[in-house]
Amino acid sequence: MPQKVNFKKLFEQPERFLNEAQRFASTRFSDQNGFHIYGELRLSLSLSASEDTKNAVQYLKIIQAFAVAANACGKAIGAEILEVQGERIHLLMPTELSEKSVNDVLSFCITLSDIMYERIAPLAGNDWQGFAIALDHGRAILIGDGNGANGSVVSLGRCANEPAKRLNVATLAGKLSIRSRFVKHLGLGDLNVEWYSLDLRNPPATIRPLHLAFQKAPLYEAVAKEFGSDQFRKMPEIRLANTQYFEKTMKSRVTTPLKIQGFYFRADLDGFSAEVEQAFSSGEAGISSLVERFLQLMSYAEIYAVSLGRQVIRLPWAGDCANLVILPKSDEKYGDLQRTAPPLAASKWHDQKQGFILPTEKRWADFMGKSEWVIGCAGGNATEGSNGYLLIAPIATSGREFLIAAGWGARRSLDAQAIDGNQGGDTIIPKVDHQELDSPYQKLFDSIKGAPSFYRTKKKLSMKQIMDEASNRDRKTEMVKASGTQFVLPSAKPHYF
């Protein structure tokens, strides 16, 4: 059985385990109230998406500094980093909701923002586009999975999920998104909206006295100490790696920064936050059952990756969102992957829900409940997206490592999932990736009503739909007249993993 522990114990190094049963038994989880704080650097994509490693080195320096600074600030107030996802960081400040805790978190966010503009902006230069924060308060289930950079502290619950979405679609640089009801005591004017946007660079007059009284010195001192360390100054070499290099040298773990070509694949379990709320209402037994269910679901990505028959880099989960990078096979070019990867990879993921977990013969659908996957998949071409290049790198802070992925595909797959109106079962890809697909696959996707033309979507994508489309195309032939003679051109057949 997974072990329920105090919040802080999630961040201690777990004992090593020899098999899956030991891993399952040694997993720790916590049931915690607090502020979930998401901070995001706004950087030009040119830093992380270039084909050479020059800009990637600078990007890595910025993300390293970002993570170190956020970690130092968090620890100064008793908060912990749950995730580092490239330009985005997720902190949890454990506390009950009160006027004092709201005042403290506002002052913390203003100070954190000031430090980012003072310390990180100069590193980014012209590629700096600001820093934004979104936060919420509530009860969440936190699950520790594994150790090292490939491990995670997964957070499940509305309070952990909704500020991340708010940051995606409605939080400008230099602003903080916070629920209006949290700040009603501060006299900030009309708060008849769900979310209030606070100016971090020029806080309202009623908040300035709170910020002046906040103990900022420990945060600045902690950051200065970390930035002065020898470990922080060391920057490893970034290698350009093809599939063969990864297979022979890196094996199953990424231990050094790599630039690779591939598709970023993000699968979000839409609706699972409702399952968490139901577990809370069912007491300790309901929470334990949900943790066990989600641990099973975390193996969904592992089994899926093996089923593709190609190299797949599995990144840490971000809440109830699985993150993978799909690479070309040894005998493929990136262009071969572009022609088929988004629909085939997505249909396999969706179809797996209908299967069973061997040897238990339990259905995946039973673990998912009423939830469905929403998939965002993006690679990019030579015109936009830097031809699929991504930076995969372990980022170190004091005592912990985080495996991050950055680049056009990582950002666009996240943006795809944030489009209003997405529903469980949807698969969303950028238009530029849609244009690179073989013709039979292009026909599967539609424009998104009321959304920018940048994306294409398919509802309830399955391998059966793909096979049916291929069969329909095989039954059709195109008659081409040349010099008075008719030639029958066979239709193109799709490629399968």
C-alpha positions, 0 to 999 in steps of 0.5 A: 500500500502507498504510504501517507506521509507529512508533506515535507517527507515527499521530498526526502530521497526514497529507498531504492526499489528492485521491482514494481511491487516494491516501487508501488509499496514504497510510494508516498503521498500527502493530503495537503492544503496550501497555495499552488503558485505557478510562475512562468518566464516569458521568453522568445522561442528562438532561445530554445528552438534553434537547430544549433546549441548556441542559443540552447546553452543560453536558454539552459543557463536561464532555466537553471537560474530560474529554478535555483532562484525560485527554489531558494525563495520558496524554501525561505518561506517553507514552500517546495517546488513540485515541478519544473517544466521549462519556463514554468515552475510550480511551488506549493506553500502549505498553509490554511486560507486566511487573510494573513496567509493571503497577505503573505502569498501576495508579498511573496509573489511580488518579491519573487517577481522583482527577483526574476526581473532583477536576476533573470531578465539580464540573462535573457536580454532581448529575448526577455518578455516578462514573468507571470504568476497564477495561484490558487488555494485548496486541498490537493493530493500529492504523490511522490514517484521515483527519484532523481530527474525522472521522478515527480511530485504529482499534484492532483486537485482543482487548486493545482490544475486551474491556476496552470490553465489560467496562466496559459490563457489569461495571465499577462506578463508582470501580472498575478492571477488570483481568485477575487474572493481571496482578496476582498479584504484588501479593498481593491475595487470591483471584484465581481469577477472570478479572477483578479489580475494584480499588477506585480510591477506596480502593486495597488496602494492597499498592498504596498504597506503589506509588501513593505512589512514582508521579510524580503531579506531572507529571499534575496540572501538565499538567492545570492548564496545560490548564485555564488556557488561553484555548482551553479556556475558549471554548465555542462555541454549540450550534445546534438543527439540522434536516436542511435546516440540515445539508444547506445549512450543514454539508455533509458535516462537522460543524464546530460543536456541533449538537443534532439529532433522529435514530437512532443506528446502531451496527454492530459486526463481531462475530468480527473479533478472531479475524481479527486473531489469525490475522493475527498468526500469519501474520507481516507479510504476514498483518498487511498483508493484514488492514489492507487488508481492514479499510480496504475495510470502512471504506468499507462505511459510506460506501457504505451511507450513500449508499444510504439516500438521506437525510442520514447523519452518519458518526462515527469508527469505534470499533475494528471498530464503525461509528457513524452518525446517521440523520436524517429526510428534508427532508419527514419528521418524526422521528415518520415515521422512528420508524415504519420506521427501525430494521428498514429501516436494519438490513436494508440494512446486513446485506444489503449484505454479500451485494453487491459493491464496484464497480467491483472486483466483489469481495464484501464477504463476502470482506473480512469473513471469518467475521465478522458485524455486530451492530447496535444502533439507538436513537432514543427517544420523548417519554416516554423518550429525549428524542424522539431528540435527540442532541448532535453536537460536535467536541471539541478537545484539544492538537493533535487533534479528536474528533467525539463524539455523545451522548444517549439513542440513543448510550448505548442502542445501545451497551448493546444490543450489550453484552447477553450472548448477542448473536451475529453477524447480530443487530439489537437495538432498545430496547422504546420504539423497538419500540413506535413501529414500524408494526405489520408491523415490530413482529412481526419482533422478539422478546424477549431470553431471559434479558435485561431486557425493555428490548430487542427483537431480530431474528436475520438480519434482511433486506429479504426478511423485511420484504417477506415480512411485508408480503406476508403482511399484505397477504393478510390482511384484518380484518372489522369489523362495524358496524351489521350491515354488514361492511367490509373494512379494508386492512392498513397497508403498510410504508414503505421508504427 
